[in-house]
Amino acid sequence: MDEPLVMLRRLLPEPGGVTAVEALDGLALADLAPGHRPYLVLNMVATADGAAAVAHRTAPISSPADRQLFHELRAHVDAVMVGAGTVRTERYGRLVRDPQRRERRVARGLAPEPLAVIVSRRLMLTPDLPLLADPHSRVVVLTAGDAKLAECAADVSYLRSAPGEEVDLSAMLARLRTEHGVRSVLCEGGPNLNTSLLPAGLVDELFLSITPALAGSAGSRSIVDRAPLAEPVGLELVGLLESGSQLFARYALQR
Ligand SMILES: NC(=O)c1ccc[n+]([C@@H]2O[C@H](COP(=O)([O-])OP(=O)(O)OC[C@H]3O[C@@H](n4cnc5c(N)ncnc54)[C@H](OP(=O)(O)O)[C@@H]3O)[C@@H](O)[C@H]2O)c1
């Protein structure tokens, strides 16, 4: 663990003080999976006025508590899914670096490392990207057409839709389940990928960190940001934590 453990104030369901590990204990997301695809939770951070990044990075709107929940969520899932834009901008590396987290994963019956799932049309991801340069990484690329990444140290495989602009995410998630045994997915965005996942009804829960700051709209993006959604997606609050005025909400998506 890089940073001292932060205590969070749990407001919902039952009030109490918890660490990130305790807050997420017993999550058992795979048990909630429908028959045909993995259970998918989206984890995002935004300022109180809805900015999903400042100067194209999430670090300025994150915090130690946010980072601990972010990393601890990774210790609960079969796969971490992310759009290529976020992989590039945030320079993704090895998904679970902390040996204790890897041990907790194994104790839960999971592989030591989650599968990294990258969604990309253009495959503009270079082999020096820390995630791809790490021989511990197991990566599945969801793409359309038959392009490949350049040779890299990570173990990379592909699930391909028919050639075209959009990856059929519904079909791809079903294949992640049948071909890779993935029953739980943590999606870490970004805003572009979220805009494909939400209208397709593929998101089951949203973990949203609400940072106590205002960033203004210039150059910022919201957590769902490529095209307007045809209609608002309703959310039901099922959990709420607080630390340093930052709120950590867990929402179930209403169908
Ligand atoms: N606030 C947060 O919690 C949060 C989380 C994540 C990211 N971010 C921020 O968001 C920014 C990145 O945003 P972004 O919207 O560019 O990232 P993104 O959604 O991660 O990536 C967009 C890219 O993903 C691929 N993609 C997405 N949907 C696809 C589909 N249906 N079919 C095929 N490919 C698809 C495309 O890849 P190709 O370009 O390779 O074709 C697309 O250009 C960064 O500034 C990052 O810091 C914020």
Ligand as a Chemical Component Dictionary entry (heavy atoms), coordinates in Angstrom:
data_LIG
# 
_chem_comp.id                   LIG 
_chem_comp.type                 NON-POLYMER 
_chem_comp.pdbx_formal_charge   0 
_chem_comp.three_letter_code    LIG 
# 
loop_
_chem_comp_atom.comp_id 
_chem_comp_atom.atom_id 
_chem_comp_atom.alt_atom_id 
_chem_comp_atom.type_symbol 
_chem_comp_atom.charge 
_chem_comp_atom.model_Cartn_x 
_chem_comp_atom.model_Cartn_y 
_chem_comp_atom.model_Cartn_z 
_chem_comp_atom.pdbx_ordinal 
LIG N1  N1  N 0  -13.344 11.236 -14.431 1  
LIG C1  C1  C 0  -13.075 9.964  -14.644 2  
LIG O1  O1  O 0  -13.417 9.103  -13.832 3  
LIG C2  C2  C 0  -12.366 9.565  -15.905 4  
LIG C3  C3  C 0  -12.240 8.209  -16.238 5  
LIG C4  C4  C 0  -11.581 7.878  -17.407 6  
LIG C5  C5  C 0  -11.069 8.869  -18.214 7  
LIG N2  N2  N 1  -11.200 10.159 -17.859 8  
LIG C6  C6  C 0  -10.633 11.224 -18.704 9  
LIG O2  O2  O 0  -11.249 11.166 -19.969 10 
LIG C7  C7  C 0  -10.321 11.553 -20.962 11 
LIG C8  C8  C 0  -10.288 10.488 -22.046 12 
LIG O3  O3  O 0  -11.557 10.465 -22.600 13 
LIG P1  P1  P 0  -11.995 9.647  -23.875 14 
LIG O4  O4  O 0  -13.465 9.820  -23.966 15 
LIG O5  O5  O -1 -11.119 9.961  -25.015 16 
LIG O6  O6  O 0  -11.601 8.195  -23.424 17 
LIG P2  P2  P 0  -12.135 6.735  -23.659 18 
LIG O7  O7  O 0  -13.606 6.633  -23.679 19 
LIG O8  O8  O 0  -11.373 5.959  -22.661 20 
LIG O9  O9  O 0  -11.536 6.378  -25.068 21 
LIG C9  C9  C 0  -12.106 6.716  -26.256 22 
LIG C10 C10 C 0  -11.582 5.746  -27.288 23 
LIG O10 O10 O 0  -12.000 4.430  -26.941 24 
LIG C11 C11 C 0  -12.331 3.711  -28.107 25 
LIG N3  N3  N 0  -13.767 3.461  -28.116 26 
LIG C12 C12 C 0  -14.693 3.949  -27.250 27 
LIG N4  N4  N 0  -15.904 3.452  -27.565 28 
LIG C13 C13 C 0  -15.724 2.636  -28.618 29 
LIG C14 C14 C 0  -16.589 1.825  -29.378 30 
LIG N5  N5  N 0  -17.877 1.725  -29.110 31 
LIG N6  N6  N 0  -16.061 1.117  -30.416 32 
LIG C15 C15 C 0  -14.733 1.192  -30.695 33 
LIG N7  N7  N 0  -13.860 1.924  -30.004 34 
LIG C16 C16 C 0  -14.357 2.645  -28.975 35 
LIG C17 C17 C 0  -11.868 4.589  -29.263 36 
LIG O11 O11 O 0  -10.497 4.212  -29.385 37 
LIG P3  P3  P 0  -9.465  4.560  -30.525 38 
LIG O12 O12 O 0  -9.222  6.017  -30.385 39 
LIG O13 O13 O 0  -8.265  3.741  -30.212 40 
LIG O14 O14 O 0  -10.054 4.165  -31.800 41 
LIG C18 C18 C 0  -12.076 5.967  -28.690 42 
LIG O15 O15 O 0  -11.346 6.967  -29.348 43 
LIG C19 C19 C 0  -8.995  11.751 -20.280 44 
LIG O16 O16 O 0  -8.815  13.131 -20.078 45 
LIG C20 C20 C 0  -9.158  11.042 -18.965 46 
LIG O17 O17 O 0  -8.379  11.631 -17.961 47 
LIG C21 C21 C 0  -11.851 10.550 -16.728 48 
# 
loop_
_chem_comp_bond.comp_id 
_chem_comp_bond.atom_id_1 
_chem_comp_bond.atom_id_2 
_chem_comp_bond.value_order 
_chem_comp_bond.pdbx_ordinal 
LIG N1  C1  SING 1  
LIG C1  O1  DOUB 2  
LIG C1  C2  SING 3  
LIG C2  C3  SING 4  
LIG C2  C21 DOUB 5  
LIG C3  C4  DOUB 6  
LIG C4  C5  SING 7  
LIG C5  N2  DOUB 8  
LIG N2  C6  SING 9  
LIG N2  C21 SING 10 
LIG C6  O2  SING 11 
LIG C6  C20 SING 12 
LIG O2  C7  SING 13 
LIG C7  C8  SING 14 
LIG C7  C19 SING 15 
LIG C8  O3  SING 16 
LIG O3  P1  SING 17 
LIG P1  O4  DOUB 18 
LIG P1  O5  SING 19 
LIG P1  O6  SING 20 
LIG O6  P2  SING 21 
LIG P2  O7  DOUB 22 
LIG P2  O8  SING 23 
LIG P2  O9  SING 24 
LIG O9  C9  SING 25 
LIG C9  C10 SING 26 
LIG C10 O10 SING 27 
LIG C10 C18 SING 28 
LIG O10 C11 SING 29 
LIG C11 N3  SING 30 
LIG C11 C17 SING 31 
LIG N3  C12 SING 32 
LIG N3  C16 SING 33 
LIG C12 N4  DOUB 34 
LIG N4  C13 SING 35 
LIG C13 C14 SING 36 
LIG C13 C16 DOUB 37 
LIG C14 N5  SING 38 
LIG C14 N6  DOUB 39 
LIG N6  C15 SING 40 
LIG C15 N7  DOUB 41 
LIG N7  C16 SING 42 
LIG C17 O11 SING 43 
LIG C17 C18 SING 44 
LIG O11 P3  SING 45 
LIG P3  O12 DOUB 46 
LIG P3  O13 SING 47 
LIG P3  O14 SING 48 
LIG C18 O15 SING 49 
LIG C19 O16 SING 50 
LIG C19 C20 SING 51 
LIG C20 O17 SING 52 
# 
